[in-house]
Amino acid sequence: MLVYFADLAHDYFKINEYTPTGIGCLAAYSKHKLDDKVNFRLFKSVNKLLDSHDKEKPDLVGFSNYAWNTGLSKFAGELMKKDNPSLPIIMGGPNIRIDKKGIEEFLRKTKYVDTYCMFAGEDSVYEILSFLLSQPKEMRKSKNLRSHITNGCYSINNDKLIGNSDYKRPKDLDEIPSPFLTGLMDPFLKDGSYPIVETNRGCPFSCTFCVWGISALNKVLKFSMQRVKEELDYVTKSSFESSVIVLGDANFGILPRDVEIAQHIRKLYDETKSFSSLKMYWAKISKPHMIDIGKALGHLTHAYVALQSLDEKVLENIKRKNIRLSDLLDLIKKLKEYTSGARTDILVGLPGETYQSHLNSLEKTLSLGITQIFGGEIQMLPGADMDTKESRKKFGLKTKYRFFEAGYGVYRGKFIYELEESIRQTNSMSEEEMFKLRALRAFFYASVTLGEHIPLVHYLKKRNISFTKVCEELVNEGKKNSFLKKSVNWLTEQARGEWYESPEKLEENIKKDNNKVKRFLEEEAFVRLNLGLFAKICMDQKQYDAYYVVFNKVLSKFLSKKDMVVASEILKLCRERNYFMRYKNGDKNRSSSLKLLPETTDALIETGFIKSNTKDKKSNSIQISIEPVIAKKMEKFIDNHPKMTLLDLTQILINYAGRFLMKPHSSLVLVTNIFSRVAMSSAKLSRLFRASENLSSCSSSSMPRVSQNSCQKRSDCASESIIHLSSAQR
């Protein structure tokens, strides 16, 4: 029997970065239990999936169900069903409303799906395959699967919902053979996907906006130490040079044994240098062994701890009572001393959050020394506690719809996209305040997270000046500047134009404007990351110059004349650090020397931005340099794209996240494969634009209908395993 499992991802904007470990676990488990009676094919590319289907005609297809691939799965599933109406199709994952009404609603809207597997799926999928194998080949059809009750699964049969939530969660996770050690992930590793390795499953926390800690999955189970080490050894040897290893745990470090795992990872790095960094979610606890993990991993990882908010009432509203804020803050403070820095999320629109309390959270986060601050509007995830009538009513949660970030592309001549349902208003924050925060966060993001003005941020912090207040004034003054207001107004228009009352309204709007698709693909992508504004400014030298004129004007409202002299010089330094802008404007010097006033140099030393031994007492000069190898790769990319689009530049900013904005006392250290990945993205963008030009119009036949259930996140093809890796909103 031939079985397809698909964990689809849009591949026009970036390569499929991660191995589909979840569907790999499903395949490995069933393959072992069924003595190789089933032949599995695993897919991430929708084009490869459809091409293989046309040639091989599988006996069953299983789809994962993420927020970023619902439209893709619908597109592929409906094509397959049209070609073969009797083809059994299953789907799985936790991002579905888990009450029977919600499950029934989903299945009636997703008619191509015969059976939906809830929660952990290894045993459920095995039972489905066993049932089909027990039937004569001519009986292995869609209608027979719909009539069969499998534990942990639901179907619509004879217009009625049948099934149950009784599923088996393996007590011994080692019963699931490794998808890496069995070779199932080899094709993806060869393609450059980052390996996702699970050390445990489960989450003891119950944050209302997340589905990771629902009751069915809250008990933490662990893979054996031997299994974990063998997988880490394997991916280290099998991954491409300068790869990234990803730990798919909800809370790495929650178990004391994780120290040993961290030490093993560091040992592998020291011996092989075959990977460059480690991505992981740190456990939200403050225990001594967490520091030991930080010491072991060192520069290989960031101290990424998701704060979400620093307002105690808000944290209570999202059921973070069993996560002590003081513990998280203490953890970050300690870990950032040993790791490559600290990162966190501060989300917009949490229940009880006000405009001012959100700004306070940003300021408090800065005071902790955290400059990698991410986050955006809250996505409403089916299956999460927040996505209930009770929560919506209690906190006045009102939502709208938009395109999911980078979740669109042109496949077989059709524009396929994903939708996201996000909170736009609460009892404590209006939509207008959210729009206001969008512009403010754009300046904040460019200055802090992107790193454009980190030295200035530290200088203002030493003088107890609120940087969020500075950003508020940047928005106000930017609207008045004849050059800068173009970009500020553009961001405002983009922000207001990206939201729709319903999925149907979004689709209707696209149909009305035949150029909407191409314009959206070229200009509107990635704006929600708050990088679009800065990218727009960077593309025009007059706007870039105006940006610094306005910045100086704003600072003069907060600083004395004496301090303004220093602040202006720091701004000058910030401009000089931006190697991208210098190179773009014809300055190809990879290093430069900038003379500063003695008091400016002293201030930079005081803030910790430069080391005292870098100060030349005679000239007060600062050397700014970039790693030659990295500079060469970046220069080549820029030279090959002389007419850089907004999307091109924004893609670069996303990939570099400030890394080409150098610290003056050190060379730039970058993952060497970033540039090649950006170049690959550029090639895919060109292909996408060519494809979009071939779309004469967006007729109803070429536009897939996407229902409200398209905004599901962190689901996998009946697998619990991918739940752990995909929780950006935690």
KABELCOR-V747609 format. One line per field, one symbol per residue. ss: DSSP state (a for helix, b for strand, c for the rest). phi: phi as a letter, one per 30 degrees, with the letter a starting at -180 (. if undefined). burial: I if it has 16 or more other C-alpha atoms within 10 Angstrom, else O. A space follows every 10 residues. Layout:
# KABELCOR-V747609
ss = ???
phi = ???
burial = ???
This chain:
# KABELCOR-V747609
ss = cbbbbbcccc cccccccbcc aaaaaaaaaa aaacccccbb bbbccaaaaa aaaaaacccb bbbbccccca aaaaaaaaaa aaaccccbbb bbccccccca aaaaaaaaac ccccbbbccc caaaaaaaaa aaaaccaaac caaaaaaccc ccbbbbbccb bbbccccccc ccaaaccccc cccccaaaaa cccbcbbccb bccccccccc ccccaaaccc bbccaaaaaa aaaaaaaacc ccbbbbbccc cbcccccaaa aaaaaaaaaa aaccbbbbbc cbcccccaaa aaaaaaaaaa ccbbcccbcc caaaaaaccc ccccaaaaaa aaaaaccccc cbbbbbcbcc ccccaaaaaa aaaaaaaccc cbbbccbcbc ccccccccaa aaaaaccbbb bbbbbbbbbb bccbbbbbbb bbbbbccccc aaaaaaaaaa aaaaaaaaac cccaaaaaaa aaccccaaaa aaaaaaaacc cccaaaaaaa aaaaaaaccb ccaaaaaaaa aacccaaaaa aaaaccaaac caaaaaaacc aaaaaaaaaa aaaaaccccc aaaaaaaaaa aaaaaaabaa aaaacccccc bbbbbccaaa aaaaaacccc caaacccccc bbbbbccaaa aaaaaaaaac cccccaaaaa aaaaaacccc bccccccccc cccaaaaaaa aaaaaaaaaa aaaccccccc ccbccccaaa accccccccc aaaacccccc
phi = .cbccbcdbd bdcadddbdd dddddedddd dddchidccc bcbcdddddd ddddcchdda bbcdbcdcbe ddddeddddd dddbecddbc bakddbeddd ddddeddddc ddddbccchd cedddedddd ddddceedcd bedddddccc eibbbcbhib dbkacdbcce dcdddceddd ddidceeddd djdddcccca bjbdcbedcb cdcdedbddd cbdddddddd dddddddcdd eidbcccddd bdjdcedddd dddddddddd dchdbcabca cdddbbbedd dddddddhdd bddcbddiac cddddddcic ddcdeddddd ddeddddccd kcbacbccjd ejdceddddd ddddddddic cccckadddd cejddddbdd dedecidcbb baddehcalc bhicdcbccb cbdcabdcbd dddddddedd dddddddcdd jdbeededdd ddchcddddd dedddddddc ddcddedddd ddddddddcb daeddddddd ddbdcddddd ddbcdieddi cedddddddb ddddddeddd dddddddccd edddeddddd dddeddddde dddecjccdd baccdbdedd dddddddidb dddcddddch cbdcbbeedd eddddddddd bdcddededd ddddddhidc cdddcaddcb ddcddddddd dddddedddd ddddddacdd dccddcdedd cdbicbdhbd ddedccddcb
burial = OOIIIIIIII IIIIIIIIII IIIIIIIIII IIIOOOOIOI IIIIIIOOII OOIOOOIIII IIIIIIIIII IIIIIIIIOI IOOOOIIIII IIIIIIIIOO OOIIOIIOOI OIIIIIIIII IIIIIIIIII OIIOOOOOOI IIIIIIIIII IIIIIIIOOO IIIIIOIOIO OOIOOIIIII IOOIIIOIIO OIIIIIIIII IIIIIIIIII IIIIOIIIOI IIIOOOIIIO IIOOIIOIII OIIIIIIIII IIIIOOOIIO IIIIIIOIIO OOOIIIIIII IIIIIIIOII IIIIIIIIII IIIIIIIIII IOOIIOIIII OOIOIOOIIO IIIIIIOIII IIIIIIIIII IIIIIOOIII IIIOIIOOII IIIIIIIIII IIIIIIIOOO IIOOIIIIII IIIIIIIIII IOOIIIIIII IIIIIIIIII OOIIIIIIII IIIIIIIIII IIIIIIIIII IOOOIIIIOI IIIIIIIIIO IOIIIIIIOO IOOIIOOIII OIIOOIIOOI IOOOIOIIOO IIIIIIIIII IIIIIIIIIO OOIIIIIIII IIOIIIOIIO OOIIIIIIII IOIIIIIIII IOIIOOOOOO IOOIOIOIOI IIIIIOIOII OOOIIOOOOI IIIIIIIOOI IOIIIOIIOO OOOOOIIIII IIIOOIIIII IIIIIOOIOO OOIIIOIIIO IIOIIOOIIO IIOOIOIIIO OOIIIIIIII IIIIIIIIII IIIIIIIOII
